[in-house]
Amino acid sequence: MRIVGFRVFVRDAGRAASFFQSLLQLRITADGREQGYVVFDGGAGLNLVVESVPPDAPADEQVLVGRFTGISFAVDDIVAEHARLTAAGVLFDGAPEAQQWGGVLATFRDPAGNQFQLVQYPR
């Protein structure tokens, strides 16, 4: 058994596609915007599936949008990437912070309010 993908729920698949493709520079591998989903190549054989939750969906589906995802994006220079994304309008919860284990983290939000992290691992 192996992990092959992660799902993130949004309000608008088109807006999410623009964010993940243009700002985070992920490659689209399946574009189903008309059906409410977009699949991105997450690297290392992993897929990031972004799926729309319609406004009339039940409450138990609505709560899937705008939460901490637990998904981290590894970068070589977190200070530079934080500056680039901030300049592009991406909202961060704060500046990159050194962690006790030696890495650096910065939490950001997509247009739907989902939280992700940039991570720079110790060299």
BANUFI-753840 format. One record per residue (C-alpha): residue number from 1; residue in three letters; x, y, z. Coordinates in nm, 3 decimals, decimal comma. Each point is the difference from the previous one (the first is absolute). Layout:
<bavos>
BAVO_NUM_ALA_X_Y_Z
...
</bavos>
This chain:
<bavos>
BAVO_1_MET_0,000_0,000_0,000
BAVO_2_ARG_0,119_0,354_-0,071
BAVO_3_ILE_-0,133_0,352_0,012
BAVO_4_VAL_-0,076_0,131_-0,348
BAVO_5_GLY_-0,191_0,320_0,061
BAVO_6_PHE_-0,154_0,261_0,223
BAVO_7_ARG_-0,336_0,173_-0,040
BAVO_8_VAL_-0,066_0,363_0,085
BAVO_9_PHE_-0,347_0,151_-0,015
BAVO_10_VAL_-0,071_0,347_-0,136
BAVO_11_ARG_-0,295_0,218_-0,106
BAVO_12_ASP_0,125_0,068_-0,355
BAVO_13_ALA_0,215_-0,251_-0,192
BAVO_14_GLY_0,091_0,260_-0,263
BAVO_15_ARG_0,131_0,248_0,253
BAVO_16_ALA_0,186_-0,279_0,179
BAVO_17_ALA_0,151_-0,120_-0,329
BAVO_18_SER_0,139_0,347_-0,065
BAVO_19_PHE_0,146_0,022_0,351
BAVO_20_PHE_0,168_-0,341_-0,001
BAVO_21_GLN_0,120_0,021_-0,360
BAVO_22_SER_0,109_0,364_-0,022
BAVO_23_LEU_0,115_0,078_0,352
BAVO_24_LEU_0,113_-0,337_0,132
BAVO_25_GLN_0,120_-0,110_-0,345
BAVO_26_LEU_-0,159_-0,345_0,009
BAVO_27_ARG_-0,069_-0,178_-0,328
BAVO_28_ILE_-0,360_-0,094_-0,080
BAVO_29_THR_-0,034_-0,367_-0,093
BAVO_30_ALA_-0,380_-0,015_-0,027
BAVO_31_ASP_-0,219_0,304_-0,056
BAVO_32_GLY_-0,359_-0,068_0,093
BAVO_33_ARG_-0,098_0,355_0,096
BAVO_34_GLU_-0,338_-0,041_-0,168
BAVO_35_GLN_-0,059_-0,303_0,224
BAVO_36_GLY_0,143_0,176_0,307
BAVO_37_TYR_0,350_-0,145_0,035
BAVO_38_VAL_0,362_0,050_-0,105
BAVO_39_VAL_0,288_-0,242_0,057
BAVO_40_PHE_0,357_0,126_0,043
BAVO_41_ASP_0,330_-0,183_-0,012
BAVO_42_GLY_0,127_0,019_0,357
BAVO_43_GLY_0,332_-0,164_-0,083
BAVO_44_ALA_0,136_-0,337_0,114
BAVO_45_GLY_-0,305_-0,178_-0,143
BAVO_46_LEU_-0,248_0,198_0,212
BAVO_47_ASN_-0,306_0,183_-0,129
BAVO_48_LEU_-0,172_0,301_0,153
BAVO_49_VAL_-0,369_-0,017_-0,087
BAVO_50_VAL_-0,190_0,326_0,043
BAVO_51_GLU_-0,375_-0,054_0,011
BAVO_52_SER_-0,285_0,251_0,012
BAVO_53_VAL_-0,268_-0,014_0,264
BAVO_54_PRO_-0,317_0,156_-0,145
BAVO_55_PRO_-0,181_0,272_0,197
BAVO_56_ASP_-0,304_-0,226_0,042
BAVO_57_ALA_0,201_-0,298_0,132
BAVO_58_PRO_-0,095_-0,138_0,343
BAVO_59_ALA_0,164_0,149_0,311
BAVO_60_ASP_0,227_-0,303_0,048
BAVO_61_GLU_0,157_0,078_-0,340
BAVO_62_GLN_0,013_0,378_0,055
BAVO_63_VAL_0,227_-0,043_0,303
BAVO_64_LEU_0,266_-0,160_-0,223
BAVO_65_VAL_0,083_0,343_-0,148
BAVO_66_GLY_0,232_0,244_0,175
BAVO_67_ARG_0,190_-0,215_0,249
BAVO_68_PHE_0,351_-0,113_0,082
BAVO_69_THR_0,099_-0,262_-0,257
BAVO_70_GLY_0,323_-0,135_0,148
BAVO_71_ILE_0,158_0,030_-0,345
BAVO_72_SER_0,351_0,148_-0,022
BAVO_73_PHE_0,186_0,131_-0,304
BAVO_74_ALA_0,378_-0,043_0,026
BAVO_75_VAL_0,212_0,293_-0,119
BAVO_76_ASP_0,374_0,063_-0,005
BAVO_77_ASP_-0,020_0,365_0,109
BAVO_78_ILE_-0,306_0,065_0,215
BAVO_79_VAL_0,080_0,370_0,050
BAVO_80_ALA_0,011_0,062_-0,375
BAVO_81_GLU_-0,312_-0,210_-0,066
BAVO_82_HIS_-0,190_0,172_0,282
BAVO_83_ALA_0,095_0,339_-0,149
BAVO_84_ARG_-0,101_-0,105_-0,355
BAVO_85_LEU_-0,338_-0,136_0,108
BAVO_86_THR_-0,072_0,291_0,234
BAVO_87_ALA_0,073_0,245_-0,285
BAVO_88_ALA_-0,248_-0,198_-0,214
BAVO_89_GLY_-0,271_0,044_0,264
BAVO_90_VAL_0,015_-0,336_0,178
BAVO_91_LEU_-0,105_0,032_0,364
BAVO_92_PHE_0,237_-0,140_0,262
BAVO_93_ASP_-0,074_-0,042_0,370
BAVO_94_GLY_0,343_0,149_0,075
BAVO_95_ALA_0,362_0,005_-0,103
BAVO_96_PRO_0,198_-0,323_-0,040
BAVO_97_GLU_0,089_-0,143_0,341
BAVO_98_ALA_0,294_-0,220_0,096
BAVO_99_GLN_-0,109_-0,328_0,155
BAVO_100_GLN_0,158_-0,196_0,284
BAVO_101_TRP_0,077_-0,289_-0,238
BAVO_102_GLY_0,215_0,231_-0,218
BAVO_103_GLY_-0,235_0,085_-0,286
BAVO_104_VAL_-0,201_0,312_-0,075
BAVO_105_LEU_-0,380_0,021_-0,052
BAVO_106_ALA_-0,240_0,264_-0,132
BAVO_107_THR_-0,376_-0,054_-0,017
BAVO_108_PHE_-0,199_0,148_-0,290
BAVO_109_ARG_-0,357_-0,009_-0,128
BAVO_110_ASP_-0,148_-0,072_-0,342
BAVO_111_PRO_-0,293_0,211_-0,130
BAVO_112_ALA_-0,247_-0,234_0,176
BAVO_113_GLY_0,173_0,049_0,336
BAVO_114_ASN_0,165_-0,343_0,011
BAVO_115_GLN_0,329_0,006_0,189
BAVO_116_PHE_0,322_-0,147_-0,138
BAVO_117_GLN_0,360_0,029_0,106
BAVO_118_LEU_0,326_0,083_-0,167
BAVO_119_VAL_0,281_-0,201_0,152
BAVO_120_GLN_0,372_0,037_-0,034
BAVO_121_TYR_0,179_-0,305_0,134
BAVO_122_PRO_0,335_0,030_0,178
BAVO_123_ARG_0,295_-0,007_-0,237
</bavos>
